[in-house]
Amino acid sequence: MRLDLKRWLEGTDRIVKPRIARFKHYDVAAIVHDEVLFESGELMQTEAFTETLPRLSPLILVGRGIADYIVTLDERFIGDPTWQWKVTVKERDIYLPEEQPQGVKLVSTVVHYFGWGYGRKQPTYHLALDPIVFYGKSFGTVWNIKRSMIEELLNWGVTLREFCRVNNLSIRPTNGGISAQFLTDSRFYPEHRRKVPRGINERARENLPGNYYQLFVRDDPTREYQAYYLDQHAAHHYHAERIRFPDANSLYARGRFLDLGDIVFPAPIPEFSGLYCLRIALPEVSGIREFSPLAHNLFESTFDTFVWSSEIHWIQDLGYRIEGVIAAWGSIYPDEGIPKFAKWAQVELERYSNASWLKPILLSTYGVLAAKPRTREMLQRRTRGKGKPASVLTGNNELFGLLVGATGKDKRLEPKIVNVLQRGLIEAATRVESLGYAHYLTHQGYKILSIYADGVIVEDEGSTPLPFLFEPWRLQNHLHHLRFINKQAFVSGEVSKLPGIVDRSILQTVSSHRAVPTKLAYDMLTGKRVKTTAHI
């Protein structure tokens, strides 16, 4: 891919500033069907709550399918000129085997606020939290439900609010909205820094390692195994604390970074961190390809490929020889913010006993590092400017409003905090850790069944001793009746992993941003397929 210089330089004049603490207290209430439970313990019928709501102080209203309730409010108060709400659409690609090769999207309605304030000097706006939209999975997978659903929803809302209060975070309706604030938190980034050029982010995004999977046996669902499932404890935090990251203020592209031509430098720089395009010579010893992160043709003696600085030591240990550097994207000066965050995150996880509700929030911080450019589109009930009539599906209903914000591909903006190089370095380090441990176990006589993202699955023939575990490795599970569906998915008596395969019971759709005939969407509440039409 050849990129023009303008694209490479885009964003270099934008500055990322430390965030000013913006926590604002809200009381919490939870809604389930015809009942609303307040933080004070008061229980009210939903119909009475709806009538009282315009007179209440700002609340956080927690509920599953909360967007459907906004439709109810909209129908009730549509004649009130001060009634206002704002929603956006959250999208992610999902995998449903029967729909391939068609693309499938999971899209959900994110309610940012609702209330009475349009035209008022002192508006009263309420926040909405939907745990299914927040996490992208069913509530029971992130919260231990012991009491009634309405009590647990209230408890989750209060817990999340208190976490935001302690850390001076603005309460947001998505986990990414909360976790992105850590990247401008003065505890980790006390000084201004330059936004990473968009061209560098694009190059890094093209070469993200992603979760690494490798199956060493046939994907025969009828074949059962007994195995040890070993994984890296807090893998992303562990590596993020130890990796050398490039400093954004001194980050540049070097060498033949536009056309990826011939060798410019003879060898990588030890202090440099980031992404390389290298010319690599194959090792003389055969049989190591299964433990290599590099994809190459065995009939070629040398080849050009992209390599992350966090995996160079491993490919050299395997016997690959670096002939020279064609291009590099990074810096010799270190960034200290992400390691500080990773260390703090591990302390927080320990403090909260590895709470399932907290882990996705902290991990999403690394995810938003690779956030894609997006348009600033939103749907509002009312707007002072021009708005295009549009609607979103909310599960069981449809919400009509005015579409505002910049539209079109050329209007997409990349968030200032995006630094795809940092995300890639973490993924590469996690991949190399798994490959290296699998290589070590093989030489110890163990049979590797699978390398699974941040884990290794080792066959246990009944008398196989547990392998030696060093940091960050631990025994995740002893698996019985293990069956591999494919290199990414397996099931067993103890645990099943089906990455990207979405449970239709949590699918919700509000239609995609554009009408895309090859894209399918599913309703999160009903599980029924819906057509993507010309909605928002």
C-alpha positions in Angstrom: 0.0 0.0 0.0 1.4 3.4 -1.0 0.4 6.4 1.0 0.9 10.0 0.2 2.9 12.3 2.4 -0.2 14.4 3.3 -1.8 11.4 4.9 1.4 10.5 6.8 1.6 14.0 8.3 -2.1 14.3 9.1 -2.7 15.0 12.8 0.9 16.1 13.6 -0.4 19.5 14.7 -2.9 18.1 17.2 -2.0 17.9 20.8 -3.1 15.4 23.5 -3.6 17.2 26.7 -3.9 15.7 30.2 -7.5 15.3 31.2 -9.1 17.6 33.7 -11.0 15.7 36.4 -14.7 15.7 35.4 -16.5 13.3 37.8 -20.0 14.4 38.5 -22.2 12.7 41.1 -25.5 11.1 40.1 -27.9 9.1 42.1 -28.6 5.6 40.6 -31.8 3.9 39.8 -32.5 0.6 38.1 -35.4 -0.3 35.8 -36.8 -3.8 35.0 -40.1 -4.0 33.2 -42.7 -2.3 35.4 -40.6 -1.4 38.4 -37.9 1.1 39.2 -35.6 0.7 42.3 -33.9 3.8 43.6 -30.5 3.8 45.4 -32.4 5.0 48.5 -34.3 1.7 48.5 -37.6 3.2 47.2 -39.4 1.0 44.8 -41.8 2.7 42.3 -43.9 1.5 39.4 -42.5 2.4 36.0 -45.6 4.3 35.0 -45.4 6.5 38.1 -41.7 6.9 37.6 -42.2 8.1 34.1 -44.6 10.8 35.3 -42.3 11.9 38.1 -39.0 11.8 36.0 -39.2 15.4 34.7 -39.1 16.7 38.3 -36.3 14.5 39.5 -32.6 15.5 40.0 -30.2 14.0 37.5 -30.0 10.2 37.7 -28.1 7.3 36.2 -30.8 5.0 35.0 -29.6 1.4 34.6 -31.5 -1.2 32.6 -31.2 -3.9 30.0 -32.6 -2.6 26.7 -32.6 0.9 28.1 -33.0 2.4 24.6 -36.5 0.8 24.4 -37.5 2.8 27.5 -36.3 6.0 25.8 -38.7 5.2 23.0 -41.5 5.1 25.6 -40.4 8.4 27.0 -40.2 9.9 23.6 -43.8 9.0 22.8 -44.9 10.4 26.2 -43.0 13.7 26.0 -42.8 14.4 22.2 -44.9 17.5 22.6 -42.6 19.0 25.3 -40.3 21.5 23.5 -37.6 21.0 26.1 -37.5 17.2 25.8 -34.1 16.0 24.4 -32.0 12.9 24.0 -28.8 11.9 22.2 -27.9 8.4 20.9 -25.1 7.0 18.7 -24.5 3.7 17.1 -21.9 1.3 18.3 -20.7 -1.3 15.7 -18.4 -4.3 15.7 -17.9 -7.2 13.3 -19.0 -10.6 14.5 -18.7 -14.2 13.3 -21.7 -16.4 12.6 -20.5 -19.6 10.8 -23.7 -20.0 8.7 -23.5 -16.5 7.4 -20.0 -16.7 5.9 -18.7 -15.3 3.6 -21.2 -12.5 4.2 -20.2 -9.9 6.7 -22.2 -9.6 9.9 -22.3 -6.7 12.2 -23.4 -6.3 15.8 -24.8 -2.8 16.2 -26.3 -1.4 19.3 -27.9 1.9 20.4 -25.8 3.9 22.9 -27.9 6.3 24.9 -25.7 9.2 26.0 -28.3 11.2 27.9 -32.0 12.1 28.0 -34.0 14.7 29.8 -35.3 18.2 29.7 -33.0 21.0 28.8 -33.4 22.0 25.2 -33.6 25.8 25.4 -33.2 25.9 29.1 -30.4 27.7 31.0 -30.3 25.0 33.6 -31.1 21.7 31.9 -31.8 18.4 33.7 -30.3 15.5 31.9 -30.1 11.9 33.0 -27.6 9.3 32.0 -28.4 5.8 30.8 -26.4 2.6 31.4 -27.2 -0.6 29.7 -24.8 -3.4 30.7 -25.3 -5.4 27.5 -24.4 -2.3 25.4 -21.6 -1.5 27.9 -19.9 -4.9 27.7 -21.2 -6.4 24.5 -22.2 -9.5 26.3 -24.9 -10.7 28.7 -25.0 -9.2 32.2 -24.6 -12.5 33.9 -21.1 -13.0 32.3 -19.7 -10.0 34.0 -21.7 -9.8 37.2 -22.5 -12.4 39.8 -26.3 -12.4 40.0 -27.5 -13.6 43.5 -30.5 -11.5 44.1 -33.3 -10.1 41.9 -32.2 -8.6 38.6 -33.3 -5.1 39.5 -31.2 -5.2 42.7 -28.1 -6.5 40.8 -28.5 -3.8 38.1 -28.6 -1.2 40.8 -25.6 -2.6 42.5 -23.6 -2.7 39.3 -24.5 0.9 38.6 -23.5 2.1 42.0 -20.2 0.1 41.9 -19.3 1.6 38.4 -20.2 5.1 39.6 -18.0 4.7 42.7 -15.1 3.4 40.6 -15.4 6.5 38.4 -15.6 8.7 41.5 -12.4 7.3 43.0 -10.6 7.8 39.7 -12.1 11.1 38.7 -13.6 9.7 35.6 -16.6 10.9 33.7 -19.3 8.3 33.7 -19.8 7.0 30.1 -22.3 4.6 28.6 -19.6 2.3 27.1 -16.5 0.7 28.6 -14.4 2.2 25.9 -15.7 5.6 26.8 -14.5 5.2 30.3 -11.2 3.4 29.6 -10.1 5.9 26.9 -9.9 8.5 29.7 -6.9 6.7 31.2 -4.9 7.7 28.1 -5.2 11.3 29.1 -5.0 10.7 32.9 -2.4 12.9 34.5 -1.3 10.0 36.7 0.1 8.4 33.6 0.5 11.3 31.2 1.1 14.5 33.2 2.5 16.4 30.1 1.1 17.4 26.7 2.1 15.1 23.9 1.8 15.1 20.2 -0.8 13.1 18.4 0.6 10.2 16.5 0.5 10.9 12.7 -2.4 9.2 11.0 -0.2 7.6 8.4 1.9 5.8 11.0 -1.2 4.6 12.7 -2.5 3.3 9.4 0.7 1.4 8.6 0.7 -0.1 12.1 -3.0 -1.1 11.9 -2.3 -3.0 8.6 0.2 -5.1 10.5 -1.5 -5.7 13.9 -0.7 -9.2 15.1 -4.2 -9.7 16.6 -4.9 -12.7 18.8 -2.6 -15.6 17.8 -4.1 -19.1 17.3 -2.4 -22.3 16.1 -3.7 -25.8 16.1 -1.2 -28.7 16.2 -3.8 -31.4 15.7 -6.7 -31.9 13.4 -9.8 -29.9 14.0 -11.9 -33.1 14.4 -14.9 -32.4 16.7 -15.3 -36.1 17.3 -11.7 -36.5 18.8 -11.5 -35.9 22.5 -8.4 -35.0 24.6 -7.4 -34.5 28.2 -5.2 -31.5 28.6 -3.7 -28.7 30.7 -4.8 -25.3 29.7 -1.9 -22.9 30.6 -2.3 -19.2 30.1 -0.5 -15.9 30.7 -2.0 -14.3 33.8 -3.1 -10.7 33.0 -1.2 -11.1 29.8 -1.7 -7.6 28.3 -1.0 -5.8 31.6 2.0 -8.0 32.2 3.6 -7.2 28.9 2.5 -3.6 28.8 4.3 -3.0 32.1 7.6 -4.4 30.6 7.6 -3.4 27.0 9.6 -0.4 25.7 7.1 1.9 23.9 8.0 4.7 21.5 7.5 8.2 22.7 4.9 10.1 20.6 6.8 13.4 20.7 9.8 11.9 19.0 8.0 9.3 16.8 8.8 9.3 13.1 8.8 7.1 10.0 12.3 6.4 8.7 13.8 4.8 5.6 11.7 3.8 2.6 8.5 4.1 4.6 6.4 5.1 1.5 7.4 2.7 -1.2 9.1 -0.1 1.0 12.0 -0.2 -1.4 15.5 -1.5 -0.7 17.6 -1.7 2.5 18.5 1.6 4.1 20.0 0.6 7.5 22.2 -2.5 8.1 20.5 -3.6 11.4 17.8 -2.6 13.9 18.8 -0.1 16.6 18.7 -1.7 20.1 17.1 1.4 21.7 14.4 1.7 19.0 10.8 0.5 19.6 8.1 0.3 17.1 7.5 -1.4 13.8 10.1 -2.5 11.3 10.1 -3.6 7.7 13.0 -6.0 7.5 14.7 -8.2 5.0 15.0 -11.6 6.7 17.1 -14.7 5.8 15.7 -18.1 6.7 17.5 -20.1 9.4 19.6 -23.0 8.5 17.8 -25.3 10.9 14.4 -26.5 9.6 11.4 -27.4 11.7 11.0 -24.1 13.6 8.4 -22.5 11.4 5.6 -23.7 13.7 7.0 -21.5 16.5 7.7 -18.4 14.3 5.5 -15.3 14.2 6.7 -14.7 10.6 4.7 -15.8 7.5 7.0 -16.7 4.6 7.5 -19.0 1.7 9.9 -21.8 2.5 11.2 -21.8 -1.0 12.6 -18.2 -0.6 16.0 -17.8 1.1 15.2 -14.2 1.9 12.0 -12.2 2.2 10.8 -8.8 3.3 8.3 -8.7 6.2 7.0 -6.5 9.0 8.4 -7.2 12.5 7.6 -5.6 15.8 10.5 -4.6 18.0 9.0 -6.6 20.9 9.5 -9.8 18.8 12.9 -9.3 17.2 14.8 -11.2 20.0 12.6 -14.3 19.4 13.0 -14.5 15.7 16.8 -14.2 16.2 16.7 -16.9 18.8 15.0 -19.1 16.2 17.9 -18.6 13.8 16.4 -16.0 11.4 19.1 -13.5 10.2 18.3 -9.9 9.7 19.8 -8.7 6.4 18.8 -5.1 6.8 16.2 -2.5 7.6 14.0 -1.1 4.8 11.8 1.1 6.9 10.9 1.8 10.6 8.1 3.5 12.4 8.8 4.4 16.1 11.3 6.2 18.3 14.5 5.6 20.4 12.9 7.5 23.3 10.5 5.6 25.6 6.9 6.3 26.5 6.3 5.8 30.2 2.5 6.3 30.3 1.3 2.8 29.3 3.7 0.9 31.6 2.5 3.1 34.5 -1.1 2.4 33.6 -0.4 -1.4 33.3 1.2 -1.5 36.7 -1.7 0.4 38.3 -4.3 -1.7 36.5 -2.8 -4.9 38.0 -3.0 -3.4 41.5 -6.6 -2.4 40.9 -7.5 -5.9 39.7 -6.0 -7.4 42.8 -7.9 -4.8 44.9 -11.2 -5.8 43.3 -10.4 -9.5 43.3 -10.2 -9.7 39.5 -13.8 -8.6 39.2 -15.3 -9.6 35.9 -17.0 -6.2 35.6 -13.7 -4.3 35.9 -11.4 -6.4 33.7 -13.1 -5.4 30.4 -12.8 -1.7 31.3 -9.1 -1.9 32.0 -8.4 -4.1 28.9 -10.3 -1.7 26.7 -7.6 0.9 27.3 -5.3 -1.1 25.1 -8.2 -1.6 22.6 -8.9 2.1 22.1 -5.2 2.6 21.2 -6.1 1.1 17.8 -9.5 2.8 17.4 -10.4 3.5 13.8 -11.2 6.9 12.4 -14.9 7.6 12.6 -17.4 10.2 11.7 -19.0 12.3 14.5 -22.6 11.3 13.8 -25.4 11.3 16.4 -29.1 11.2 16.6 -30.9 13.8 18.6 -34.6 14.6 19.3 -34.0 18.3 18.6 -31.1 20.4 17.1 -30.6 24.1 16.5 -28.7 23.4 13.3 -29.6 21.3 10.3 -30.5 17.7 10.9 -31.5 14.9 8.6 -34.5 12.8 9.7 -33.3 9.4 10.6 -34.0 6.5 13.0 -32.4 3.7 14.9 -33.9 0.3 16.0 -33.8 -0.2 19.7 -34.5 -3.9 19.9 -38.3 -4.0 20.1 -39.0 -0.4 18.9 -37.7 2.4 16.7 -36.4 5.8 17.8 -36.9 8.7 15.4 -34.8 11.9 15.5 -32.5 14.2 13.6 -29.0 13.0 12.4 -26.3 15.6 13.1 -22.6 15.7 12.7 -20.1 15.3 9.9 -20.9 12.5 7.5 -19.0 10.7 4.8 -15.6 8.9 4.5 -13.7 12.1 4.1 -15.1 13.4 7.3 -13.7 10.7 9.5 -11.6 11.8 12.4 -9.0 9.7 14.3 -9.2 10.1 18.1 -6.2 12.0 19.5 -5.3 9.2 21.9 -4.9 6.6 19.1 -1.4 5.0 19.1 -1.6 1.8 17.1 2.1 1.1 17.5 1.6 0.6 21.2 -1.3 -1.8 20.6 0.8 -3.8 18.1 3.8 -4.1 20.5 1.6 -5.5 23.2 0.0 -8.0 20.9 3.3 -9.0 19.4 4.9 -9.5 22.9 1.9 -11.7 24.0 2.2 -13.8 20.8 6.0 -14.3 21.2 5.5 -15.3 24.9 3.1 -18.1 23.8 5.3 -19.2 21.0 8.4 -19.2 23.2 6.7 -21.2 25.9 5.3 -23.7 23.4 8.8 -24.2 22.0 10.2 -24.7 25.4 7.6 -27.3 26.4 8.1 -29.2 23.1 11.8 -29.6 23.9 10.7 -30.8 27.4 8.8 -33.6 25.8 5.3 -32.2 26.0 2.8 -32.5 23.2 1.3 -29.2 22.3 -2.3 -29.4 21.1 -2.9 -25.7 20.5 -1.5 -22.2 21.0 -4.6 -20.2 22.0 -4.3 -16.4 22.1 -2.4 -15.9 25.4 -2.3 -19.6 26.3 -0.9 -23.0 25.5 -2.9 -26.3 25.6 -0.8 -29.3 26.4 -2.0 -32.9 26.2 -2.2 -34.8 29.4 -2.1 -38.6 28.8 -3.1 -39.4 32.4 0.4 -39.4 34.0 1.8 -36.3 32.4 3.2 -34.0 35.1 2.2 -30.4 35.2 4.8 -28.3 33.3 7.0 -25.9 35.1 5.2 -22.6 35.3 7.2 -19.3 35.4 5.9 -15.7 35.1 3.4 -15.0 33.7 2.3 -18.6 33.2 -0.3 -20.3 35.4 -2.6 -23.3 35.2 -6.0 -22.0 33.9 -7.8 -25.3 33.8 -7.4 -29.1 33.6 -9.6 -29.9 30.6 -11.5 -33.1 30.0 -13.4 -34.2 26.9 -11.6 -31.4 25.0 -12.7 -31.1 21.4 -11.4 -28.6 18.9 -13.9 -27.0 16.6 -11.3 -25.0 14.7 -8.0 -23.3 15.6 -9.9 -20.6 17.5 -12.7 -22.5 19.1 -12.8 -25.5 21.5 -15.2 -27.0 24.0 -14.6 -29.1 27.1 -16.2 -30.2 30.3 -14.7 -27.4 32.2 -14.6 -24.4 29.8 -15.4 -23.6 26.2 -13.9 -20.9 24.1 -15.8 -19.6 21.0 -14.1 -16.3 20.1 -16.1 -14.1 17.7 -19.1 -16.5 17.8 -21.8 -14.4 19.3 -24.7 -15.8 21.4 -27.8 -14.6 19.7 -29.5 -14.1 23.0 -27.4 -10.9 23.4 -27.6 -9.7 19.9 -29.2 -6.2 19.5 -29.3 -4.1 16.4 -30.2 -0.6 15.6 -29.2 -1.0 11.9 -25.8 0.0 10.4 -24.7 3.5 9.6 -25.3 2.9 6.0 -27.5 0.5 4.0 -25.1 -2.3 3.0 -26.7 -5.2 1.2 -24.0 -7.7 2.1 -24.2 -6.9 5.8 -26.6 -8.7 8.1 -27.7 -7.6 11.5 -29.5 -9.3 14.4 -31.8 -8.1 17.1 -30.1 -8.5 20.5 -33.4 -9.0 22.4 -35.2 -11.3 20.0 -32.4 -12.9 18.0 -34.3 -12.3 14.8 -32.5 -11.1 11.6 -33.4 -7.6 10.6 -32.7 -5.8 7.3 -30.3 -2.9 7.3 -32.1 0.0 5.7 -31.4 3.7 5.3 -31.4 4.5 8.9 -28.5 6.2 10.8 
